[in-house]
Amino acid sequence: MPSSITSKLDKFRCMKRSVSEINLDPLQRGGILTREARAALVEWGDGYSVCDFCEGMLDRVRNPPVEEFVHEILPQFLDVDEVRITHGAREGMYAAMHSLCDAGDYIVADGNAHYTTVLAAERAGLEISYVENSGEPEYTINPEGYRDAIRDAADQGYRVSLAVLTYPDGNYGNLVDARRVAEICHEEGVPLLLNGAYSIGRMPVSARGLDADIVVGSGHKSMASSGPIGILGAKQEYADIIFRRSKSKKNKEVELLGCTVRGAGLLTMMASFPHVLERVGRWQEEVDKARWFSSQLEELGIEQQGEKPHNHDLMFFKSERLYEISKTARKGRYFLYHELKDRGICGIKPGLTRQFKLSTYLIPREDLERVVSAFQEIIEMGSRVQAE
Ligand SMILES: *Cc1c(COP(=O)(O)O)cnc(C)c1O
């Protein structure tokens, strides 16, 4: 090996991570492992560890109890006919699009859809017709827009083969009336895929209750799992297509390339599941806490965007005040990041001041009080410096 490489490798031998005491990163709040999952991660960390007793189908492995998890527990949890493990929400969306739609078709998606919805569609050769949001300050999606978007594409001669609703979206944390969207899509003869990357594992989601035909979730985002892992559920008529078996390799599901998560990630999801089930039952407490936090920041002049009162822990804030301070701060637009870090708080993207996202999920109220005080101090200090 050339010394130009080997001389750089020492740092790889000890991989450390630095996170502050209080982490507000929406991406990370719901993916923090339980003690049980952390132990499972070590126990099952070797490659292909899940396959010791596999007889050809990952979802039928009985030791560890994958079959029970995938075929009994998860379908009850999501209230849906069939469930499979994927590598993430995006892989679930892609599998559904690739199997249910034909290249050249249109899908309809909400204007707040995640970029992975767009990439999944592009990879499957599909075009997207959007239901636009209402704009500032709430950015809501009107379910009736789905009818217009479906009809517009159909009027132009395109086949609309799927609708996607992001529930909630990853920017504002808005929860659209999914039941109503499903009703409209079904009246127009289009199946609905519910993207629950930020809901499944945090709040109760019943596919049957919402009448969603397909649902996807993200394990590393909302199910206390070490990724990449997700779940994909479908009503039987769609499951038969999405999870169809290979013509030549019987027992292998084509869309999943036979097996998906075949290691520690799956075991962390299973090990965390009792906790996930329990926390979903306490969702209302999280909503109340988010609303309280939002009102505290608003008192400081930091305005929450998106639905109000809010129904989710993911929130988007705007602050002209912090932006003004950043213009003269020594560290410029990085000042907020550093000021928070000095106070043991991380998770707001470095460089952002005027608008940013954060999550209060599973953060104790005392810690959130510290966050509020930190913002108050930072604003007061910045205002003082500017006045001088
Ligand atoms: C994070 C996120 C995704 C992607 O989830 P993966 O499991 O990493 O693929 C998709 N949609 C939304 C709304 C998200 O917030």
The ligand as an SDF file (V2000), in Angstrom:
LIG
                    3D

 15 15  0  0  0  0  0  0  0  0999 V2000
  -36.1950   11.4890    5.9280 C   0  0  0  0  0  0  0  0  0  0  0  0
  -37.3210   11.4250    4.9880 C   0  0  0  0  0  0  0  0  0  0  0  0
  -37.3230   10.4910    3.9510 C   0  0  0  0  0  0  0  0  0  0  0  0
  -36.1790    9.5710    3.6750 C   0  0  0  0  0  0  0  0  0  0  0  0
  -36.1520    8.5150    4.6040 O   0  0  0  0  0  0  0  0  0  0  0  0
  -35.1290    7.3220    4.3990 P   0  0  0  0  0  0  0  0  0  0  0  0
  -35.6160    6.2770    5.3210 O   0  0  0  0  0  0  0  0  0  0  0  0
  -33.7580    7.8190    4.7770 O   0  0  0  0  0  0  0  0  0  0  0  0
  -35.1860    6.9170    2.9740 O   0  0  0  0  0  0  0  0  0  0  0  0
  -38.4240   10.4450    3.1280 C   0  0  0  0  0  0  0  0  0  0  0  0
  -39.4610   11.2610    3.3220 N   0  0  0  0  0  0  0  0  0  0  0  0
  -39.4940   12.1660    4.3160 C   0  0  0  0  0  0  0  0  0  0  0  0
  -40.6910   13.0430    4.4790 C   0  0  0  0  0  0  0  0  0  0  0  0
  -38.4210   12.2880    5.1620 C   0  0  0  0  0  0  0  0  0  0  0  0
  -38.4540   13.2060    6.1240 O   0  0  0  0  0  0  0  0  0  0  0  0
  1  2  1  0
  2  3  1  0
  2 14  2  0
  3  4  1  0
  3 10  2  0
  4  5  1  0
  5  6  1  0
  6  7  2  0
  6  8  1  0
  6  9  1  0
 10 11  1  0
 11 12  2  0
 12 13  1  0
 12 14  1  0
 14 15  1  0
M  END
$$$$
